[in-house]
Amino acid sequence: MSNPVVDWQPAVLPSGATLQGRFVRLEKLDVARHSDDLWTALQGPDPKLWDYLPYGPFAERGLFEGWLKSQAASVDPLFYTVIDHASGVAHGVLSLMSIVPEHGRIEIGHVAFGGPMQRTPKSTEAVYLLAKLAFALGNRRLEWKCNNDNARSKQAAERLGFTYEGVFWQHMIVKGRNRDTAWYSITDAQWPQVHAAFEAWLADTNQTANGQLKSLSELR
């Protein structure tokens, strides 16, 4: 890993253009178009949805709208809304963030998926679409970070093909509490194998009414 990078060119910044998948599409967050659906999706029955995010839950629609507006105006993080192809309804959000094109580094974060997305191909494909974009833009490294106490996020990172790198102890104060941050990554050298597994997992031949024939880890 210490070898010099040959003919390195900085990565391209993401534009926020719509990304099309089989199950979902990702659109740049737009408050006017997405807020009604997102209010419904993200106020659902999942009691842990907001536990490890630096904001929420939102008791009032006005507070939620204000948060959406601030995120829609941001370029880092750059927020995307996840739209279900079958229904046209928005089911969640996620972002590209910590964007450092001069070093080819970028992160997927601020993941908030409503109940209709959780434990479905839609959630996997949403992350895949951003990961695929990240490397298409010329990045060398895609990161995933989470509170070290957030077992669901850590399990998701490992399932999705990210490699565990360690913990930054006492990294942040979030909602008045200490956060030790677990770091994960996929490098451009690892991406072809991870990409092929995503493609095989999402394929019609792997999808059944009762789930998938093979897991992502098996396909990697």
Backbone hydrogen bonds, N-H to C=O, Kabsch-Sander energy under -0.5 kcal/mol:
donor,donor_aa,acceptor,acceptor_aa,energy
11,A,101,P,-2.3
12,V,137,L,-2.8
19,L,26,L,-2.3
21,G,24,V,-1.9
25,R,83,I,-1.9
26,L,19,L,-2.7
27,E,25,R,-0.6
27,E,81,T,-2.3
28,K,16,G,-0.7
29,L,79,F,-2.2
34,H,30,D,-2.6
35,S,31,V,-2.0
38,L,34,H,-2.5
39,W,35,S,-2.6
40,T,36,D,-1.7
41,A,37,D,-2.8
42,L,38,L,-2.9
43,Q,39,W,-0.7
44,G,41,A,-0.8
49,L,46,D,-1.0
51,D,48,K,-0.9
52,Y,48,K,-0.5
53,L,50,W,-1.0
59,A,57,P,-0.6
64,F,60,E,-1.8
65,E,61,R,-2.8
66,G,62,G,-2.1
67,W,63,L,-2.1
68,L,64,F,-2.6
69,K,65,E,-2.6
70,S,66,G,-1.9
71,Q,67,W,-2.0
72,A,68,L,-2.8
73,A,69,K,-1.5
74,S,71,Q,-0.9
76,D,77,P,-0.6
78,L,96,L,-3.3
79,F,71,Q,-0.6
79,F,77,P,-0.7
80,Y,94,L,-3.1
81,T,27,E,-3.8
82,V,92,G,-3.0
83,I,25,R,-3.0
83,I,81,T,-0.6
84,D,82,V,-0.5
84,D,89,V,-2.8
85,H,23,F,-2.6
88,G,84,D,-2.8
91,H,82,V,-2.7
92,G,82,V,-0.8
93,V,112,A,-2.4
94,L,80,Y,-1.8
95,S,109,G,-2.2
96,L,78,L,-1.9
97,M,107,E,-2.5
100,V,98,S,-0.6
100,V,105,R,-3.0
103,H,100,V,-1.4
104,G,100,V,-0.8
105,R,100,V,-1.9
106,I,141,R,-1.7
107,E,97,M,-2.3
108,I,143,E,-2.3
109,G,95,S,-2.0
109,G,107,E,-0.5
112,A,93,V,-2.8
112,A,110,H,-0.6
114,G,91,H,-2.8
115,G,41,A,-0.7
117,M,114,G,-1.9
118,Q,114,G,-1.2
120,T,117,M,-1.2
123,S,117,M,-0.8
123,S,120,T,-0.8
124,T,120,T,-1.1
125,E,121,P,-2.7
126,A,122,K,-2.1
127,V,123,S,-1.6
128,Y,124,T,-2.3
129,L,125,E,-2.8
130,L,126,A,-1.4
131,A,127,V,-2.6
132,K,128,Y,-3.1
133,L,129,L,-1.9
134,A,130,L,-2.6
135,F,131,A,-1.9
136,A,132,K,-2.0
137,L,133,L,-2.0
138,G,135,F,-1.3
139,N,134,A,-1.6
140,R,104,G,-2.0
141,R,104,G,-2.0
142,L,186,I,-2.8
143,E,106,I,-2.7
144,W,184,Y,-2.0
146,C,182,A,-1.7
148,N,180,D,-3.8
150,N,147,N,-2.3
151,A,149,D,-1.7
154,K,150,N,-2.1
155,Q,151,A,-2.5
156,A,152,R,-2.2
157,A,153,S,-2.5
158,E,154,K,-2.0
159,R,155,Q,-2.5
160,L,156,A,-2.5
161,G,157,A,-0.5
161,G,158,E,-0.9
162,F,157,A,-2.5
163,T,185,S,-3.3
165,E,183,W,-3.1
166,G,183,W,-1.0
168,F,181,T,-3.0
169,W,167,V,-0.9
171,H,168,F,-0.8
171,H,179,R,-1.3
172,M,179,R,-1.8
174,V,172,M,-0.5
174,V,177,R,-2.9
177,R,174,V,-1.7
179,R,172,M,-2.7
181,T,168,F,-2.2
181,T,179,R,-0.5
182,A,146,C,-3.1
182,A,180,D,-0.5
183,W,166,G,-2.8
184,Y,144,W,-2.0
185,S,163,T,-1.7
186,I,142,L,-2.2
188,D,140,R,-2.1
191,W,187,T,-1.7
193,Q,190,Q,-0.7
194,V,190,Q,-1.8
195,H,191,W,-3.7
196,A,192,P,-2.2
197,A,193,Q,-1.7
198,F,194,V,-2.2
199,E,195,H,-2.4
200,A,196,A,-2.2
201,W,197,A,-2.6
202,L,198,F,-2.4
203,A,199,E,-0.9
206,N,203,A,-1.8
207,Q,203,A,-0.7
207,Q,204,D,-0.8
208,T,211,G,-2.5
211,G,208,T,-1.6
213,L,206,N,-2.0
219,L,215,S,-2.0
220,R,216,L,-1.6
